[in-house]
Amino acid sequence: MKNVMKRCLALIILFEKHIAGIDANYIKDNIPQYRELSPSAFHRSFERDKEVLRSMGFVINYSNDKWELESGYEISGTDIWKSIENN
């Protein structure tokens, strides 16, 4: 699970740096844990990592031949905290 969290954190950082969208080869080349994987193993790992991120409130979508982090994402539960702060 430690490797999964490292990859997920690396994905979030990569998407924060490149808001306009990233192709799959760029993702594979820029995340060390993906580099040595075969194309099919990369695809399986990336799909699992996207699901982990989705469960935490980070949604990665495919649009115009690029992967993008959905705008307006929030970690689940932060809206509750914001509501408490406002009241």
WOZIFEN-V309577 format. One record per residue. RES is the residue in three letters. PHI is phi in degrees with one decimal (none if undefined). Layout:
# WOZIFEN-V309577
res: {RES;RES}
phi: {PHI;PHI}
This chain:
# WOZIFEN-V309577
res: {MET;LYS;ASN;VAL;MET;LYS;ARG;CYS;LEU;ALA;LEU;ILE;ILE;LEU;PHE;GLU;LYS;HIS;ILE;ALA;GLY;ILE;ASP;ALA;ASN;TYR;ILE;LYS;ASP;ASN;ILE;PRO;GLN;TYR;ARG;GLU;LEU;SER;PRO;SER;ALA;PHE;HIS;ARG;SER;PHE;GLU;ARG;ASP;LYS;GLU;VAL;LEU;ARG;SER;MET;GLY;PHE;VAL;ILE;ASN;TYR;SER;ASN;ASP;LYS;TRP;GLU;LEU;GLU;SER;GLY;TYR;GLU;ILE;SER;GLY;THR;ASP;ILE;TRP;LYS;SER;ILE;GLU;ASN;ASN}
phi: {none;-59.9;-66.3;-62.0;-66.2;-62.3;-64.3;-63.6;-63.2;-62.5;-64.2;-59.7;-63.3;-61.8;-70.3;-66.8;-78.4;-124.6;-69.2;-72.4;120.4;-135.8;-85.0;-61.3;-64.1;-64.9;-60.7;-60.6;-72.8;-103.8;-118.7;-52.5;-70.5;-93.3;-55.3;-85.5;-80.3;-68.8;-55.6;-71.2;-66.9;-61.1;-59.6;-63.1;-64.2;-63.7;-63.7;-64.3;-64.7;-62.6;-67.8;-61.7;-63.9;-60.4;-66.4;-96.1;101.1;-104.3;-106.7;-106.4;-115.8;-102.1;-148.1;53.8;63.4;-138.4;-94.0;-136.7;-82.3;-57.1;-70.6;78.9;-68.9;-144.4;-72.0;-52.5;97.3;-69.9;-66.7;-64.5;-61.7;-62.6;-62.7;-63.5;-61.0;-68.7;-90.3}
